[in-house]
Amino acid sequence: MSVFIIFILISMIVSRIFYLTILKNTHYSTLSQTNRVKIIPTPPIRGLIYSRDGVILAENKSTFSLIVIPEKINNINETIAKLKKIILIEDSDIEKFKKSLNKKRKFEKITLRLKLSKEEVARFSVNRHRYPGVDVVARLNRYYPLGEKLVHAIGYVARIDDENVKSINKSNYSGTTHIGKLGIEKYYESLLHGHVGYQQVEVNAQGRVIRVLEKVAPKPGENIHLTIDLSLQQIAIDELKNKRGAIVAMDPKNGDVLALVSSPGYDPNKFVNGIDAKSYDLLLASKDKPLINRAIQGKYPPGSTFKPFMGLVGLENGTRNNTDESWCPGWFTLKGNKHQYRDWKKQGHGHTDLHKAIMESCDVYFYTLAYDLGIDRIYEGMSRFGFGQKTGIDIGGEKQALMPSRRWKREVLGEAWFPGETLILGIGQGYALVTPLQLAKAMATFANRGHIIRPRLVSGTSNSITNEAHDLPNHSKNKIVLSNSAYWNDVIRSMKDVVHDVRGTAWFSGKDAEYNFAGKTGTAQVIGIAQDENYKKEEIAEEFQDHALFIGFAPVEAPRIVIAIIVENGGGGSKVAAPIARKMFDDFMKKKDPITKG
């Protein structure tokens, strides 16, 4: 019986050998070859980001991480407990480590703690012999030296997530752990990332590398050069400190964005390797909403900043000329209606032409102008300046805001358009909403006498190895052509007197300026005021107080800078926003060839 059993066992072994070596020879030979040679990706070094002044704004900083090789440790939990005595290791670090532990092989390195301090590295170094299987390694980590100062322009990178995996080129991102999530980092991801390299290696049955067979170096990403002027950016940041709002400054000739500030901001460095839940919840819950980029996403009533554009539309349509006057007693009523549409100046402005209406910001003049124009012509004329449309700036997330029309109200609200809505639209209230960037672009079109230019944050790139520079052109063929080009100068003269004539609403901001600039103040209501009530700031909660606005450009003779400012709940534009513009104009002009008043 035993001989028979032995015979059966030997037969089974022979049959199995025959099956594996003869019948499955091709399959296992191929599988063996595949297992023997592997391709290991080598991720590229991400390109850097610079300001127009050559200051580095996003770099790859060498940081130290604590790594663990599980197969060299007898008791991982005990080792971690000992490490916590000399290095700060949070529960979240341990949780991430254990998730990776279940996915990787025991001989592979697994990160336990990122971004060790110099003191922690030193403490570990003197105790290294006590921790076999644990080491400190240097890695490149994205770092933003100026922190929150440019976060809404640059954005940040963070770890690749499931959503990113659906859209990226998996081959080119092999070995890459981070990707642009917002701003410039995201918009120019294809340039900044570079191209993956690889090593073809021979491995043993356990997957360990025996030798390198072939190596192809990765191609680093391109460096990005921004249009941001750090001096202007800093002034805007300082002026908006402890306030909610946004400031955009740009060159009207080429669309270069010289400053883009949304206040308050936040530190992008916290997002690079994953922000902790507590800190993120605080940002989400903040009433100041720091995560919103107010410059391109904040939607505000334009208030009186609408008036120069309305004036030009009136001239172009022949509804008004320079000498036509409206009588302003301090209020306006529609025929057959007792409701009074009030002027900000209770006693009124008296006889008012276009020049005086813009300079003194007469509401009644623009009520009458809006009524005579009608909503259809207002919508057509204002849309030419880009209101209600995205500007096309080279960062994502931009909102188009709203330029209302009959059709919009019918389709969205299911209602007809009423004459009273036309009146308040004439002074930039009602349904109209703009972003600060839209105001800046529209003002640039005015400064250019009709030439429309797309705002941009990147002027060019450079090769990170050869330093060879490449300019990125910003061409635009669009232009607003008026029936009489003199209309541009008519309105601009009025805007100049807003800041340089003692009767102007912002004359104090233009006082003693060594150059001419043009501007328009705005005070946008957040809530309505009843007919028999007066606006009393001290009795209104801060979040319901008026927004302060200012738009303008300098110098008048040859515009080189345009500014749009919105200070949320700041009050009057002449007292709050216009002085900020003056400081920024002064800073910009002192760095240029001096231009005296004409």
C-alpha positions as CSV (number, residue, x, y, z in Angstrom):
1,M,0.0,0.0,0.0
2,S,2.8,2.4,0.9
3,V,4.5,1.8,-2.5
4,F,1.2,2.6,-4.2
5,I,0.9,5.9,-2.3
6,I,4.5,6.9,-3.1
7,F,3.8,6.1,-6.8
8,I,0.7,8.3,-6.8
9,L,2.6,11.2,-5.2
10,I,5.5,11.0,-7.6
11,S,3.1,10.9,-10.5
12,M,1.4,14.1,-9.2
13,I,4.8,15.8,-9.0
14,V,5.8,14.8,-12.5
15,S,2.5,15.9,-13.9
16,R,2.8,19.3,-12.2
17,I,6.4,19.7,-13.5
18,F,5.2,18.8,-17.0
19,Y,2.3,21.3,-16.7
20,L,4.6,24.2,-15.5
21,T,7.6,23.6,-17.8
22,I,6.0,22.4,-21.0
23,L,2.3,23.5,-21.2
24,K,2.8,26.9,-19.3
25,N,6.3,27.6,-20.4
26,T,5.5,30.6,-22.5
27,H,3.2,32.2,-19.9
28,Y,5.7,31.8,-17.0
29,S,8.7,32.8,-19.1
30,T,7.0,36.0,-20.0
31,L,5.8,36.6,-16.4
32,S,9.3,35.9,-15.1
33,Q,10.9,38.4,-17.5
34,T,8.3,41.0,-16.6
35,N,9.0,40.5,-12.9
36,R,12.8,40.6,-13.5
37,V,12.9,44.0,-15.3
38,K,10.9,47.0,-13.9
39,I,10.6,50.6,-14.8
40,I,11.0,53.0,-11.9
41,P,9.8,56.6,-12.6
42,T,11.9,59.6,-11.7
43,P,9.7,62.6,-11.1
44,P,10.8,66.0,-12.5
45,I,11.7,69.0,-10.4
46,R,8.8,71.6,-10.4
47,G,9.5,75.0,-12.0
48,L,9.9,78.0,-9.8
49,I,7.7,81.2,-9.7
50,Y,9.2,84.7,-9.7
51,S,7.8,88.2,-9.4
52,R,8.5,90.9,-12.1
53,D,11.2,92.1,-9.8
54,G,13.0,88.7,-9.8
55,V,12.0,87.8,-6.3
56,I,11.2,84.1,-5.8
57,L,7.6,83.4,-4.9
58,A,7.4,79.6,-5.0
59,E,10.4,77.4,-4.6
60,N,11.3,73.8,-3.9
61,K,12.8,73.8,-0.4
62,S,14.8,70.9,1.0
63,T,13.0,69.6,4.1
64,F,13.7,66.6,6.3
65,S,11.3,63.7,6.8
66,L,11.3,60.8,9.2
67,I,11.0,57.5,7.3
68,V,10.6,53.9,8.5
69,I,11.6,50.6,6.9
70,P,9.2,48.1,8.5
71,E,11.2,44.9,7.8
72,K,14.0,46.2,10.0
73,I,11.9,46.8,13.0
74,N,10.6,44.1,15.4
75,N,7.9,46.1,17.0
76,I,6.7,49.2,15.1
77,N,4.3,50.5,17.8
78,E,7.0,50.3,20.4
79,T,9.5,52.1,18.1
80,I,6.9,54.9,17.4
81,A,6.3,55.3,21.1
82,K,10.0,55.8,21.8
83,L,10.4,58.2,18.8
84,K,7.6,60.4,20.3
85,K,9.9,61.2,23.2
86,I,12.3,63.1,21.0
87,I,10.2,64.0,18.0
88,L,6.7,65.5,17.8
89,I,4.5,62.8,16.2
90,E,0.8,63.6,16.0
91,D,-2.0,61.0,15.9
92,S,-2.8,62.1,12.3
93,D,0.8,61.3,11.4
94,I,0.5,57.8,12.8
95,E,-2.9,57.3,11.0
96,K,-1.4,58.2,7.6
97,F,1.6,56.0,8.3
98,K,-0.5,53.0,9.1
99,K,-2.5,53.5,5.9
100,S,0.7,53.5,3.8
101,L,1.9,50.5,5.8
102,N,-0.9,48.3,4.5
103,K,-0.2,49.3,0.9
104,K,3.5,49.0,0.6
105,R,6.1,46.2,0.9
106,K,8.0,45.7,4.1
107,F,11.3,46.7,2.6
108,E,10.0,50.0,1.2
109,K,10.5,53.3,3.0
110,I,7.3,54.8,4.5
111,T,7.1,58.4,5.8
112,L,6.2,58.8,9.5
113,R,6.7,62.6,9.9
114,L,7.1,65.4,7.3
115,K,9.1,68.7,7.7
116,L,11.2,68.0,10.8
117,S,12.7,71.0,12.5
118,K,16.5,71.4,12.7
119,E,16.3,70.7,16.5
120,E,14.4,67.5,15.8
121,V,16.9,66.4,13.2
122,A,19.7,67.0,15.6
123,R,18.0,65.1,18.4
124,F,17.4,62.1,16.2
125,S,21.0,62.2,14.8
126,V,22.6,61.7,18.2
127,N,20.1,58.9,19.0
128,R,20.1,57.3,15.6
129,H,21.8,54.1,16.8
130,R,18.8,53.4,19.1
131,Y,16.4,53.2,16.2
132,P,17.3,50.6,13.5
133,G,15.1,50.8,10.5
134,V,14.4,54.5,11.1
135,D,16.1,57.3,9.2
136,V,15.9,61.0,8.3
137,V,15.9,61.8,4.6
138,A,16.0,65.1,2.7
139,R,13.2,65.9,0.1
140,L,12.1,68.8,-2.0
141,N,9.0,70.4,-0.7
142,R,7.0,73.3,-2.3
143,Y,7.4,76.4,-0.2
144,Y,5.9,79.9,-0.5
145,P,8.3,82.4,1.1
146,L,5.8,85.3,1.2
147,G,3.0,83.1,2.6
148,E,-0.5,84.7,2.4
149,K,0.7,87.8,0.5
150,L,0.2,86.2,-2.9
151,V,-1.9,83.2,-2.2
152,H,-4.9,84.4,-4.3
153,A,-2.7,84.9,-7.3
154,I,-0.2,82.0,-7.1
155,G,-2.5,79.4,-5.4
156,Y,-0.7,76.3,-4.1
157,V,0.1,72.7,-4.8
158,A,-1.2,69.8,-2.7
159,R,-1.1,66.0,-2.9
160,I,-2.7,64.4,-5.9
161,D,-6.2,63.1,-5.1
162,D,-8.7,60.8,-6.7
163,E,-10.2,63.7,-8.8
164,N,-6.8,64.6,-10.1
165,V,-6.1,61.0,-11.1
166,K,-9.1,61.1,-13.4
167,S,-7.7,63.9,-15.5
168,I,-3.9,63.7,-15.4
169,N,-1.5,61.8,-17.8
170,K,-0.8,58.9,-15.4
171,S,2.4,58.1,-17.2
172,N,3.9,61.6,-16.9
173,Y,2.8,61.8,-13.3
174,S,4.3,58.5,-12.2
175,G,6.3,59.2,-9.1
176,T,4.8,62.7,-8.7
177,T,3.0,63.3,-5.4
178,H,1.8,66.9,-5.8
179,I,-0.1,69.0,-8.3
180,G,-1.3,72.6,-8.7
181,K,-4.7,73.1,-7.0
182,L,-5.4,76.8,-7.4
183,G,-4.2,80.0,-9.1
184,I,-1.1,80.1,-11.2
185,E,0.1,76.7,-9.8
186,K,-3.0,75.1,-11.4
187,Y,-3.4,77.2,-14.6
188,Y,0.2,76.7,-15.7
189,E,0.5,73.1,-14.3
190,S,1.6,71.7,-17.7
191,L,4.5,74.1,-17.8
192,L,5.5,73.9,-14.2
193,H,5.4,70.1,-13.8
194,G,7.9,69.1,-16.4
195,H,8.3,65.5,-17.9
196,V,9.0,62.3,-16.0
197,G,12.2,60.4,-16.3
198,Y,12.8,56.7,-15.5
199,Q,15.2,54.0,-14.5
200,Q,15.0,50.5,-16.0
201,V,16.2,48.2,-13.2
202,E,16.7,44.5,-12.6
203,V,14.9,43.2,-9.5
204,N,14.9,39.9,-7.6
205,A,11.9,37.8,-6.7
206,Q,11.2,40.0,-3.6
207,G,11.2,43.2,-5.8
208,R,14.5,44.5,-4.6
209,V,16.6,46.4,-7.1
210,I,19.7,44.5,-8.1
211,R,21.2,46.8,-10.8
212,V,20.2,49.7,-13.0
213,L,20.0,48.8,-16.7
214,E,19.1,52.1,-18.3
215,K,18.4,55.7,-17.1
216,V,16.6,58.6,-18.7
217,A,16.8,61.9,-16.8
218,P,13.5,63.8,-16.1
219,K,13.0,67.2,-17.7
220,P,12.4,69.9,-15.1
221,G,9.4,72.2,-15.3
222,E,9.6,75.7,-16.7
223,N,10.1,78.7,-14.4
224,I,7.1,81.2,-14.4
225,H,7.6,84.9,-14.3
226,L,4.7,86.9,-12.9
227,T,3.7,90.5,-13.7
228,I,3.2,91.3,-10.0
229,D,5.0,94.4,-8.7
230,L,5.8,93.5,-5.0
231,S,6.0,97.1,-3.9
232,L,2.4,97.8,-5.1
233,Q,1.2,94.5,-3.8
234,Q,2.6,95.3,-0.3
235,I,0.9,98.7,-0.2
236,A,-2.4,97.1,-1.1
237,I,-1.9,94.4,1.6
238,D,-1.1,97.0,4.2
239,E,-4.0,99.2,3.3
240,L,-6.5,96.3,3.5
241,K,-5.1,95.0,6.7
242,N,-7.9,93.9,9.1
243,K,-10.4,94.8,6.3
244,R,-12.4,92.7,3.9
245,G,-11.9,93.7,0.2
246,A,-9.9,93.5,-2.9
247,I,-7.5,95.6,-5.0
248,V,-6.4,95.1,-8.6
249,A,-3.8,97.2,-10.4
250,M,-2.8,96.6,-14.0
251,D,-1.0,98.1,-16.9
252,P,-3.6,99.1,-19.5
253,K,-1.3,98.7,-22.4
254,N,-0.5,95.1,-22.1
255,G,-2.8,93.8,-19.4
256,D,0.0,93.0,-16.9
257,V,-1.6,92.7,-13.4
258,L,0.7,94.7,-11.1
259,A,-1.2,93.9,-7.9
260,L,-3.9,91.4,-7.0
261,V,-4.9,91.3,-3.4
262,S,-7.9,89.7,-1.7
263,S,-8.2,90.4,2.0
264,P,-8.0,88.5,4.2
265,G,-5.7,85.8,3.0
266,Y,-4.4,82.5,4.3
267,D,-1.1,80.6,4.4
268,P,-0.8,78.3,1.4
269,N,2.1,76.4,3.0
270,K,-0.4,74.7,5.3
271,F,-2.1,73.0,2.3
272,V,1.0,71.6,0.6
273,N,1.2,68.4,2.6
274,G,-2.4,68.4,3.8
275,I,-3.9,70.9,6.2
276,D,-5.2,69.5,9.5
277,A,-9.0,69.3,9.9
278,K,-9.1,71.9,12.8
279,S,-7.3,74.6,10.8
280,Y,-9.4,73.9,7.7
281,D,-12.6,74.1,9.6
282,L,-11.6,77.5,11.1
283,L,-11.0,78.8,7.6
284,L,-14.3,77.5,6.3
285,A,-16.2,78.9,9.3
286,S,-14.6,82.3,9.3
287,K,-17.1,85.1,8.6
288,D,-14.3,86.9,6.7
289,K,-14.2,84.0,4.1
290,P,-10.4,84.1,3.5
291,L,-10.6,81.2,1.0
292,I,-12.6,83.3,-1.5
293,N,-10.5,85.2,-4.0
294,R,-12.5,88.5,-3.9
295,A,-10.6,90.0,-6.7
296,I,-12.1,87.6,-9.3
297,Q,-14.9,85.9,-7.3
298,G,-16.3,88.7,-5.2
299,K,-19.5,90.2,-6.7
300,Y,-20.4,93.7,-5.6
301,P,-22.8,96.5,-6.7
302,P,-20.6,98.9,-8.6
303,G,-22.3,102.0,-7.2
304,S,-21.2,105.3,-8.7
305,T,-18.2,103.8,-10.5
306,F,-20.8,102.9,-13.1
307,K,-21.4,106.6,-13.9
308,P,-18.5,107.3,-16.3
309,F,-19.5,104.3,-18.4
310,M,-23.2,105.4,-18.3
311,G,-22.2,108.9,-19.4
312,L,-20.3,107.6,-22.4
313,V,-23.2,105.3,-23.4
314,G,-25.5,108.4,-23.2
315,L,-23.2,110.4,-25.5
316,E,-22.7,107.5,-28.0
317,N,-26.5,107.0,-28.2
318,G,-27.2,110.7,-28.7
319,T,-29.3,110.7,-25.6
320,R,-27.2,113.5,-24.1
321,N,-24.5,115.9,-25.2
322,N,-22.0,117.8,-23.2
323,T,-24.2,120.8,-22.6
324,D,-27.5,119.1,-21.8
325,E,-28.5,119.7,-18.2
326,S,-30.8,118.0,-15.8
327,W,-32.4,119.7,-12.8
328,C,-31.4,118.1,-9.5
329,P,-33.5,119.1,-6.5
330,G,-32.2,116.1,-4.5
331,W,-34.7,113.6,-5.7
332,F,-36.3,112.2,-8.8
333,T,-39.8,110.7,-9.4
334,L,-41.3,108.8,-12.3
335,K,-44.4,110.4,-13.9
336,G,-47.5,109.3,-12.0
337,N,-45.5,107.8,-9.1
338,K,-44.9,109.4,-5.7
339,H,-41.8,107.3,-4.9
340,Q,-38.7,109.5,-4.6
341,Y,-35.4,108.2,-5.9
342,R,-33.0,110.2,-3.7
343,D,-29.7,111.8,-4.4
344,W,-26.8,111.4,-2.0
345,K,-26.8,115.2,-1.6
346,K,-30.1,116.0,0.1
347,Q,-30.3,119.6,-1.1
348,G,-29.5,118.6,-4.7
349,H,-27.0,119.7,-7.3
350,G,-29.1,122.2,-9.2
351,H,-28.6,122.5,-12.9
352,T,-26.2,119.7,-13.8
353,D,-24.5,118.7,-17.1
354,L,-22.4,115.5,-17.7
355,H,-19.1,117.0,-16.5
356,K,-20.6,118.2,-13.2
357,A,-22.6,115.0,-12.8
358,I,-19.5,112.8,-12.9
359,M,-17.3,115.2,-10.9
360,E,-19.9,115.6,-8.1
361,S,-21.5,112.2,-8.6
362,C,-25.0,113.5,-9.1
363,D,-27.5,110.6,-8.8
364,V,-30.5,112.5,-10.3
365,Y,-28.6,113.2,-13.5
366,F,-28.0,109.5,-14.0
367,Y,-31.6,108.6,-13.0
368,T,-32.9,110.7,-15.8
369,L,-30.2,109.5,-18.2
370,A,-31.0,105.8,-17.4
371,Y,-34.7,106.5,-17.9
372,D,-34.1,108.1,-21.3
373,L,-31.7,105.4,-22.4
374,G,-33.9,102.4,-21.3
375,I,-32.6,99.1,-20.1
376,D,-32.0,97.6,-23.6
377,R,-29.5,100.3,-24.6
378,I,-27.9,100.4,-21.2
379,Y,-27.3,96.6,-21.3
380,E,-25.9,96.8,-24.8
381,G,-23.6,99.7,-24.1
382,M,-22.3,98.4,-20.7
383,S,-21.7,94.9,-22.1
384,R,-19.2,96.4,-24.6
385,F,-17.0,97.1,-21.5
386,G,-17.2,93.5,-20.4
387,F,-19.6,93.9,-17.5
388,G,-21.3,90.6,-16.8
389,Q,-18.5,88.7,-18.6
390,K,-15.3,86.9,-17.5
391,T,-12.1,88.9,-18.2
392,G,-10.2,85.7,-19.3
393,I,-7.4,86.2,-16.7
394,D,-4.9,83.3,-16.5
395,I,-6.1,81.8,-13.2
396,G,-9.2,79.7,-12.7
397,G,-12.3,80.3,-10.7
398,E,-13.3,83.7,-12.1
399,K,-16.9,84.7,-11.8
400,Q,-18.7,86.6,-14.5
401,A,-20.9,88.6,-12.1
402,L,-24.1,90.2,-13.6
403,M,-25.1,92.8,-16.1
404,P,-28.9,92.5,-15.9
405,S,-31.3,92.7,-18.9
406,R,-35.0,92.2,-19.6
407,R,-34.2,88.7,-20.9
408,W,-32.1,87.8,-17.8
409,K,-34.9,88.8,-15.4
410,R,-37.6,87.0,-17.4
411,E,-35.5,83.7,-17.6
412,V,-34.1,83.7,-14.1
413,L,-36.7,85.4,-12.0
414,G,-39.7,84.9,-14.3
415,E,-40.6,88.6,-14.0
416,A,-41.0,91.6,-16.3
417,W,-38.5,94.5,-16.1
418,F,-39.8,97.7,-14.3
419,P,-38.9,101.3,-15.0
420,G,-37.7,101.9,-11.4
421,E,-35.1,99.1,-11.9
422,T,-33.7,101.0,-14.8
423,L,-33.3,104.1,-12.7
424,I,-31.3,102.4,-9.9
425,L,-29.2,100.6,-12.5
426,G,-28.1,104.0,-13.8
427,I,-26.3,104.6,-10.5
428,G,-24.8,101.1,-10.2
429,Q,-27.3,99.7,-7.8
430,G,-30.1,97.1,-8.2
431,Y,-29.2,93.8,-9.8
432,A,-25.9,94.9,-11.3
433,L,-22.9,93.1,-9.8
434,V,-19.2,93.4,-10.8
435,T,-15.9,91.8,-9.7
436,P,-12.9,94.1,-8.9
437,L,-11.1,92.6,-11.9
438,Q,-14.0,93.5,-14.2
439,L,-13.8,97.1,-13.0
440,A,-10.1,97.2,-13.6
441,K,-10.4,95.8,-17.1
442,A,-13.3,98.2,-17.9
443,M,-11.2,101.2,-16.6
444,A,-8.3,100.0,-18.7
445,T,-10.5,100.1,-21.7
446,F,-11.4,103.7,-20.8
447,A,-7.7,104.6,-20.3
448,N,-6.9,103.0,-23.7
449,R,-9.7,105.0,-25.4
450,G,-11.5,101.8,-26.4
451,H,-8.7,99.3,-26.9
452,I,-9.6,96.1,-24.9
453,I,-6.8,94.1,-23.4
454,R,-7.0,90.8,-21.5
455,P,-5.6,90.9,-17.9
456,R,-2.7,88.5,-17.3
457,L,-0.5,87.4,-14.4
458,V,2.3,85.7,-16.3
459,S,4.5,87.6,-18.7
460,G,6.8,84.8,-19.7
461,T,8.7,81.6,-18.8
462,S,12.4,80.6,-18.6
463,N,14.2,77.3,-18.9
464,S,15.3,76.1,-15.5
465,I,18.5,74.7,-16.9
466,T,19.6,77.1,-19.6
467,N,17.8,80.2,-18.2
468,E,16.6,80.9,-21.8
469,A,13.6,83.2,-21.5
470,H,10.4,83.1,-23.5
471,D,7.8,86.0,-23.6
472,L,4.2,85.2,-23.6
473,P,2.4,87.7,-25.9
474,N,-0.9,89.1,-24.9
475,H,-2.5,90.2,-28.2
476,S,-6.0,91.7,-28.4
477,K,-7.8,93.0,-31.5
478,N,-11.0,94.0,-29.8
479,K,-11.8,97.7,-29.7
480,I,-14.8,99.9,-28.8
481,V,-15.1,102.3,-31.7
482,L,-17.3,105.4,-31.0
483,S,-19.1,107.5,-33.5
484,N,-17.1,110.5,-32.1
485,S,-13.7,109.7,-30.5
486,A,-13.8,113.0,-28.6
487,Y,-16.4,111.4,-26.2
488,W,-13.5,109.5,-24.5
489,N,-11.8,112.8,-23.6
490,D,-15.0,114.4,-22.5
491,V,-15.6,111.8,-19.9
492,I,-12.0,111.5,-18.9
493,R,-11.8,115.2,-18.3
494,S,-14.7,114.8,-15.9
495,M,-12.9,111.9,-14.1
496,K,-9.8,114.0,-13.8
497,D,-11.7,116.7,-12.1
498,V,-13.1,114.2,-9.6
499,V,-9.7,114.2,-8.0
500,H,-8.2,117.5,-9.1
501,D,-11.1,120.0,-8.8
502,V,-12.1,121.1,-5.3
503,R,-15.8,120.3,-6.2
504,G,-14.8,116.7,-7.0
505,T,-15.9,113.9,-4.7
506,A,-12.3,112.8,-4.2
507,W,-10.5,116.1,-4.6
508,F,-8.5,115.7,-1.3
509,S,-6.9,112.5,-2.7
510,G,-5.6,114.4,-5.7
511,K,-4.4,117.3,-3.7
512,D,-0.7,118.3,-4.4
513,A,-0.2,115.4,-6.8
514,E,2.8,115.9,-9.1
515,Y,0.9,114.2,-12.0
516,N,-2.6,114.1,-13.3
517,F,-4.8,111.1,-12.7
518,A,-8.4,110.3,-13.3
519,G,-10.8,108.5,-11.1
520,K,-14.3,107.9,-9.9
521,T,-15.5,107.1,-6.3
522,G,-18.3,104.8,-5.5
523,T,-20.4,104.0,-2.4
524,A,-22.5,100.9,-2.9
525,Q,-25.5,100.2,-0.7
526,V,-25.7,96.7,0.8
527,I,-29.2,97.2,2.1
528,G,-32.1,99.5,1.1
529,I,-33.1,102.5,3.1
530,A,-36.8,103.3,3.5
531,Q,-38.2,106.6,2.1
532,D,-38.5,108.3,5.4
533,E,-35.2,107.1,6.9
534,N,-31.7,108.4,6.7
535,Y,-28.5,106.3,6.6
536,K,-26.9,106.2,10.0
537,K,-23.7,104.1,10.0
538,E,-23.5,103.8,13.7
539,E,-26.9,102.1,13.8
540,I,-26.2,99.5,11.1
541,A,-24.3,96.3,11.7
542,E,-20.9,96.3,10.0
543,E,-21.8,93.6,7.5
544,F,-24.7,95.8,6.2
545,Q,-22.7,99.0,5.9
546,D,-21.9,100.5,2.5
547,H,-19.0,99.3,0.4
548,A,-16.3,101.8,-0.5
549,L,-15.1,101.8,-4.2
550,F,-12.7,103.7,-6.4
551,I,-11.5,103.2,-10.0
552,G,-8.9,105.3,-11.8
553,F,-5.8,105.5,-13.9
554,A,-2.6,107.5,-14.1
555,P,-1.2,109.6,-15.7
556,V,-4.1,111.0,-17.7
557,E,-1.8,111.9,-20.6
558,A,-0.3,108.5,-21.1
559,P,-1.9,105.9,-18.8
560,R,0.4,103.3,-17.4
561,I,-1.5,102.0,-14.4
562,V,-5.2,101.3,-13.7
563,I,-6.5,100.6,-10.2
564,A,-9.8,99.2,-8.9
565,I,-10.5,99.1,-5.2
566,I,-13.4,97.7,-3.1
567,V,-13.4,97.8,0.7
568,E,-16.3,95.8,2.0
569,N,-18.5,97.8,4.4
570,G,-15.9,100.5,4.4
571,G,-18.3,103.4,3.9
572,G,-17.6,106.3,1.5
573,G,-15.4,105.7,-1.5
574,S,-13.9,109.2,-1.3
575,K,-12.8,108.7,2.3
576,V,-11.7,105.1,2.3
577,A,-10.9,103.8,-1.2
578,A,-9.6,106.9,-3.0
579,P,-6.7,107.6,-0.5
580,I,-5.5,104.0,-1.1
581,A,-5.4,104.6,-4.8
582,R,-3.3,107.8,-4.3
583,K,-0.7,105.9,-2.3
584,M,-0.4,103.2,-5.0
585,F,-0.3,105.8,-7.8
586,D,2.5,107.7,-6.0
587,D,4.5,104.5,-5.5
588,F,4.2,103.5,-9.1
589,M,4.9,107.0,-10.5
590,K,8.0,107.6,-8.4
591,K,9.6,104.5,-10.0
592,K,8.9,105.9,-13.6
593,D,10.2,108.9,-15.5
594,P,8.5,111.9,-13.9
595,I,5.5,113.3,-15.7
596,T,4.4,116.8,-14.7
597,K,0.9,118.2,-15.0
598,G,-0.1,119.5,-18.3
